Amino acid sequence: MGNLFKRPIFWAFALLVVLSGIWIAFSEEDFSMPSKQEEDVALRVNETTFTIDYFNVIANQVAMESQMFGGSLSDEELKEMVVERLTQEALLMELAKKEGIEPTKEEMEEAFKDVMDIYQAEDEEDLMGILKNEGVSDREELNEILSSGIKIEKLLEFYEKDIEKVTPEEAKEIYEKEFSQMVEMYEMQDQEINEEDFPSFEEVEGDIIRDLMGQRTGEFIVAKIEEMKEEADVEIYIDIEDLEIESANQEQMQMPIDPEQQQPPQTEQPPIEIEEPIQ
């Protein structure tokens, strides 16, 4: 579902928070301390709960990301990273709720049409048949994903007014850096760069400014989420033996990255202090 949203500002934040394509299908319930005997709950963050099945969906995504970068996670490391990711997701939606941000009917319809266009689906039945192969079970789940994505985008727009504006000079600096890197890459490959194939600054200035503003706003929101973590009530109910990780062909998943330029997985976040509930 990584290509559900085409807006640059959305992606700037998605990468920062590491939300894995915005899979935020959660439920909110009023209860104090659910047990695994009473509920199929893997994790609770305040009043947001995540099922064991959903926890495993994200666990498989995180494991795949790690393998793509040539990494390997122990079951305990994987569990901790999924807890961190889902905690971010829950608090992000809490922040949107706190600011009174909700998608309109028109926004939901537009987002659905975008998905139809992306997958070139003939109708809703055709689309859902395609999306089931990507793990979306029904229209209700798709609506949850679309709603969450819209909330995040509107949250970025809501806080953008509080962020220092990007100047044309800053945008120019980014452009020149990108152009310089492109020239270096061509030189390493003994190729000559055709400057006509590289857009002029005037052509991309607006995109650069928009992306930088998205990044700054994303960082602003991440800071707010980090503050919320300090007060969050997080309970973990899933055990290591509950993890169901699909086996993967390492050679097929490995990205063709130059070893000298290889970067570590981008899914790690600063650990949060969470105690397991007393059984």
C-alpha positions as CSV (number, residue, x, y, z in Angstrom):
1,M,0.0,0.0,0.0
2,G,3.0,2.3,-0.2
3,N,1.6,4.0,-3.3
4,L,-1.8,4.9,-1.9
5,F,-0.9,8.6,-1.5
6,K,0.9,10.7,-4.1
7,R,1.2,13.9,-2.2
8,P,4.9,14.8,-1.4
9,I,4.0,16.3,2.0
10,F,2.5,13.0,3.1
11,W,5.6,11.0,2.2
12,A,7.9,13.4,4.0
13,F,6.2,12.5,7.2
14,A,5.7,8.9,6.5
15,L,9.4,8.4,6.1
16,L,10.2,10.3,9.3
17,V,7.8,8.4,11.5
18,V,8.5,5.1,9.8
19,L,4.8,4.1,9.5
20,S,5.3,1.5,6.9
21,G,2.9,2.9,4.3
22,I,0.4,4.0,6.9
23,W,-1.1,0.7,8.0
24,I,-3.1,2.1,11.0
25,A,-6.1,-0.2,11.3
26,F,-6.8,-0.1,15.0
27,S,-9.8,-0.1,17.3
28,E,-10.6,2.0,20.3
29,E,-12.3,0.4,23.3
30,D,-13.0,1.4,26.9
31,F,-11.5,-1.2,29.2
32,S,-8.8,-1.2,31.8
33,M,-6.7,-4.3,31.7
34,P,-7.6,-6.9,29.0
35,S,-6.1,-10.3,29.3
36,K,-5.1,-12.6,26.5
37,Q,-7.9,-14.9,27.7
38,E,-10.5,-12.2,27.3
39,E,-9.3,-10.4,24.2
40,D,-7.1,-11.2,21.2
41,V,-5.0,-8.2,22.1
42,A,-1.3,-7.9,21.5
43,L,-0.7,-4.3,22.6
44,R,-2.7,-1.5,24.2
45,V,-1.6,2.1,24.0
46,N,-3.9,4.2,26.2
47,E,-7.3,3.2,24.7
48,T,-6.0,2.0,21.4
49,T,-5.7,-1.8,21.0
50,F,-3.9,-3.9,18.4
51,T,-4.7,-7.5,17.8
52,I,-2.2,-10.3,17.6
53,D,-3.0,-10.8,13.9
54,Y,-2.3,-7.1,13.2
55,F,0.8,-7.2,15.3
56,N,2.1,-10.1,13.2
57,V,1.3,-8.2,10.0
58,I,3.6,-5.3,11.1
59,A,6.2,-7.8,12.4
60,N,6.4,-9.3,9.0
61,Q,6.8,-5.9,7.4
62,V,9.6,-4.9,9.8
63,A,11.3,-8.3,9.3
64,M,11.1,-7.8,5.5
65,E,12.5,-4.2,5.7
66,S,15.4,-5.5,7.8
67,Q,16.2,-8.3,5.3
68,M,16.0,-5.9,2.4
69,F,18.9,-4.0,4.0
70,G,20.8,-7.1,4.8
71,G,20.1,-7.0,8.5
72,S,18.8,-9.7,10.8
73,L,16.7,-9.2,13.9
74,S,16.2,-11.5,16.9
75,D,12.6,-12.2,17.9
76,E,13.0,-10.0,20.9
77,E,14.4,-7.1,18.8
78,L,11.6,-7.6,16.3
79,K,9.0,-7.5,19.0
80,E,10.5,-4.3,20.5
81,M,10.5,-2.5,17.1
82,V,6.9,-3.4,16.4
83,V,5.8,-2.2,19.8
84,E,7.6,1.1,19.1
85,R,6.0,1.4,15.6
86,L,2.5,0.7,16.8
87,T,3.0,3.0,19.8
88,Q,3.8,5.8,17.3
89,E,0.8,5.0,15.2
90,A,-1.6,5.1,18.1
91,L,-0.2,8.3,19.5
92,L,-0.3,9.9,16.1
93,M,-4.0,9.2,15.8
94,E,-4.5,10.5,19.3
95,L,-2.8,13.7,18.3
96,A,-5.1,14.1,15.3
97,K,-8.2,13.5,17.5
98,K,-6.9,16.0,20.0
99,E,-6.8,18.7,17.3
100,G,-10.2,17.7,16.0
101,I,-8.9,16.5,12.7
102,E,-11.2,14.1,10.8
103,P,-11.5,13.4,7.1
104,T,-14.6,14.7,5.2
105,K,-16.8,12.6,3.1
106,E,-15.5,14.3,0.0
107,E,-11.8,13.7,1.0
108,M,-12.6,10.0,1.6
109,E,-14.2,9.8,-1.9
110,E,-11.3,11.5,-3.5
111,A,-8.8,9.2,-1.8
112,F,-10.8,6.1,-2.9
113,K,-10.8,7.4,-6.5
114,D,-7.0,7.9,-6.2
115,V,-6.6,4.2,-5.2
116,M,-8.9,3.1,-8.1
117,D,-6.7,5.1,-10.5
118,I,-3.4,3.8,-9.1
119,Y,-4.5,0.2,-9.5
120,Q,-6.4,0.9,-12.7
121,A,-9.4,-1.0,-11.2
122,E,-12.6,-1.2,-13.1
123,D,-14.9,-1.0,-10.1
124,E,-14.8,-1.5,-6.3
125,E,-15.1,-5.3,-6.5
126,D,-12.1,-5.4,-8.9
127,L,-10.1,-3.1,-6.6
128,M,-10.8,-5.1,-3.4
129,G,-9.7,-8.3,-5.3
130,I,-6.4,-6.6,-6.0
131,L,-5.9,-5.2,-2.5
132,K,-6.6,-8.5,-0.9
133,N,-3.3,-9.7,-2.3
134,E,-1.7,-6.8,-0.3
135,G,-3.4,-7.7,2.9
136,V,-6.5,-5.5,2.9
137,S,-9.4,-7.7,3.8
138,D,-12.4,-5.5,3.0
139,R,-13.7,-2.0,2.2
140,E,-13.9,-1.2,5.9
141,E,-10.2,-1.8,6.4
142,L,-9.4,0.2,3.3
143,N,-11.5,3.1,4.7
144,E,-9.5,2.9,7.9
145,I,-6.2,3.1,6.0
146,L,-7.5,6.0,3.9
147,S,-8.9,7.8,6.9
148,S,-5.6,7.5,8.7
149,G,-3.6,8.8,5.8
150,I,-5.9,11.8,5.4
151,K,-5.6,12.6,9.1
152,I,-1.8,12.6,8.9
153,E,-1.8,14.9,5.9
154,K,-4.2,17.3,7.5
155,L,-2.2,17.1,10.7
156,L,0.8,18.2,8.8
157,E,-1.1,21.1,7.3
158,F,-2.5,22.1,10.7
159,Y,0.9,22.4,12.3
160,E,2.7,23.9,9.3
161,K,1.7,27.4,10.4
162,D,3.9,26.9,13.5
163,I,7.0,26.0,11.5
164,E,9.7,28.3,10.2
165,K,9.2,28.8,6.5
166,V,11.7,27.5,4.0
167,T,13.5,30.3,2.1
168,P,14.4,30.3,-1.6
169,E,18.0,30.3,-0.6
170,E,17.6,27.1,1.4
171,A,15.8,25.5,-1.5
172,K,18.6,26.6,-3.9
173,E,21.2,25.0,-1.6
174,I,19.3,21.7,-1.7
175,Y,19.0,21.8,-5.5
176,E,22.7,22.5,-6.0
177,K,23.6,19.6,-3.6
178,E,21.4,17.2,-5.5
179,F,22.8,18.4,-8.8
180,S,26.3,18.0,-7.6
181,Q,25.6,14.4,-6.4
182,M,24.1,13.6,-9.8
183,V,27.2,14.9,-11.6
184,E,29.4,12.7,-9.3
185,M,27.3,9.7,-10.0
186,Y,27.6,10.1,-13.7
187,E,31.4,10.7,-13.4
188,M,31.8,7.5,-11.4
189,Q,30.0,5.7,-14.3
190,D,32.1,7.4,-16.9
191,Q,29.1,9.1,-18.4
192,E,28.4,12.6,-19.3
193,I,25.4,14.3,-17.7
194,N,23.0,16.0,-20.1
195,E,21.9,19.1,-18.2
196,E,18.7,19.2,-20.2
197,D,17.6,15.9,-18.5
198,F,18.0,17.6,-15.1
199,P,15.2,20.0,-14.3
200,S,16.1,23.7,-13.7
201,F,15.8,25.2,-10.2
202,E,12.8,27.2,-11.3
203,E,11.0,24.0,-12.3
204,V,11.4,22.3,-9.0
205,E,11.7,25.1,-6.5
206,G,8.1,24.7,-5.3
207,D,8.5,21.0,-4.9
208,I,11.7,21.4,-2.9
209,I,10.1,24.0,-0.6
210,R,7.0,21.8,-0.1
211,D,9.1,18.8,0.7
212,L,11.3,20.6,3.2
213,M,8.3,22.1,4.9
214,G,6.9,18.6,5.1
215,Q,10.1,17.4,6.7
216,R,10.2,20.2,9.2
217,T,6.6,19.7,10.1
218,G,7.1,16.0,10.4
219,E,10.0,16.5,12.8
220,F,7.7,18.9,14.8
221,I,5.1,16.2,15.1
222,V,7.6,13.5,16.0
223,A,8.7,15.7,18.9
224,K,5.1,16.0,20.1
225,I,4.7,12.2,19.9
226,E,7.9,11.7,21.9
227,E,6.4,13.9,24.6
228,M,3.2,11.9,24.6
229,K,5.1,8.7,25.1
230,E,6.3,9.9,28.5
231,E,2.7,9.9,29.7
232,A,1.4,7.0,27.6
233,D,-0.1,3.9,29.3
234,V,1.4,1.1,27.2
235,E,0.7,-2.6,28.0
236,I,2.2,-5.5,26.1
237,Y,0.4,-8.8,26.0
238,I,2.0,-10.6,23.1
239,D,4.8,-13.2,23.8
240,I,7.7,-14.2,21.6
241,E,6.0,-17.5,20.8
242,D,3.0,-15.6,19.4
243,L,5.1,-14.1,16.6
244,E,4.4,-15.7,13.2
245,I,7.1,-14.6,10.8
246,E,6.9,-15.8,7.2
247,S,10.1,-17.2,5.8
248,A,11.6,-15.2,3.0
249,N,14.2,-15.8,0.3
250,Q,17.1,-13.6,1.4
251,E,18.5,-13.4,-2.1
252,Q,15.2,-12.2,-3.6
253,M,14.7,-9.6,-1.0
254,Q,18.2,-8.2,-0.8
255,M,18.5,-4.8,-2.3
256,P,21.4,-4.2,-4.8
257,I,23.3,-1.7,-2.6
258,D,26.9,-0.9,-2.8
259,P,28.5,-2.2,0.5
260,E,30.4,1.0,1.0
261,Q,27.1,3.0,0.7
262,Q,24.9,0.6,2.6
263,Q,22.9,2.2,5.3
264,P,21.4,0.4,8.4
265,P,17.7,-0.2,8.5
266,Q,15.7,3.0,9.0
267,T,13.1,1.4,11.2
268,E,14.9,1.7,14.5
269,Q,13.7,4.4,16.9
270,P,14.9,5.4,20.3
271,P,13.7,2.7,22.8
272,I,10.7,3.6,25.0
273,E,10.6,2.4,28.6
274,I,7.7,-0.1,28.8
275,E,7.1,-2.7,31.4
276,E,5.4,-6.0,30.7
277,P,2.1,-6.4,32.6
278,I,2.3,-8.6,35.6
279,Q,0.8,-12.0,34.7
